[in-house]
Amino acid sequence: MTQPNTAPLQPQAAALRIRLCTGEVLHKRLRPAKNAFRYGVFFIRVPVRALTAQAVSLPYRFFSHNRFNLLSFFDKDHGDGRQSLSKWIDDLLHAEGIHDADGEIWLQCFPRVLGYVFNPVSFWFCHRRDGTLRAIVCEVSNTFGEKHLYLLEHGDALRNGEEMQAQKIFHVSPFCEVKGKYRFRFLQTQPRNAEHSIRHVARIDYDDQQGPVLLTSISGEEQTMTDQQILKVMLRYPLMTAGVVVRIHLQALRLWLKRVPFFSKPVPPSQEVSR
């Protein structure tokens, strides 16, 4: 059992150590044909400002920053691939009129596994200095090498579990039109039997003009990353990030066999960010 609350979302204290989360991805299509799947995954939560400021090597044998390893995190996989991640996200927020996200920024994403990664969506949790969550940037990628950013904010601290919406303007799946809206919910809960553990849940549901079409989520329970934990997840989920791409195409085949309508890829949106 978990105990949700409605207080502002709070980060763990910014530190050098990266958080490793193990959990699952859920996906349920409601129409025009039903299709559902779930599979286990692991992901990381990176304190971007702390990582940018850190001048010494990370305290891991099997995880590296910008170098090949069993697991690794490369700056160029996120943002614009040129600036430091902290400068890129600050510039983006400032350009959108957000100047008070001056606390830690936690980036939730898949790491590279043996040098390979594909992140369908990564989340930037941008906090104020007092620890409250000011904004979330959803960095969405498709299999055509394109990317779009959905900025979620309303001028005040975001609260645990509150729903936020964004119009869909970016092509992800050929089995969904670029119409309708997304509904986002982000929750942090604390399992009763794990005093210091936090469970993170990100829900993204898609509605068209007739109502809900897709219900999706990614969830995981965080732990401090150690070399022992890295070896455990590598044994439990070998080649996980390559499997993400394989599963995307397998599910596309299932939808095609179920005769779900197919939509050609439109021209990507001209703006990088939508709110």
Buried (B, 14 or more C-beta within 10 A) or exposed (E): EBEEBEEBBBBBEBEEBBBBBBBEBBBBBBEEBEBEEEEEBBBBBBBBBBBEEEEEEBEBEBBBBEEEBBBBBBBEBBBEEEEBBBEBBBEBBEEBEBEBBBBBBBBBBBBBBBEBBBBBBBBBBBBBEEBBBBBBBBBBBBBEEBBBBBBBBEEEBBBBBBEBEBEBBBBBBBBBBBEBBBBBBBBBBBEEEEEEBBBBBBBBBBBBEEEBBBBBBBBBBBBEBBEEBBEBBBEEBEEBBBBBBEBBEEBBEBBEEEEBEEBEBEEBBEEEBBB
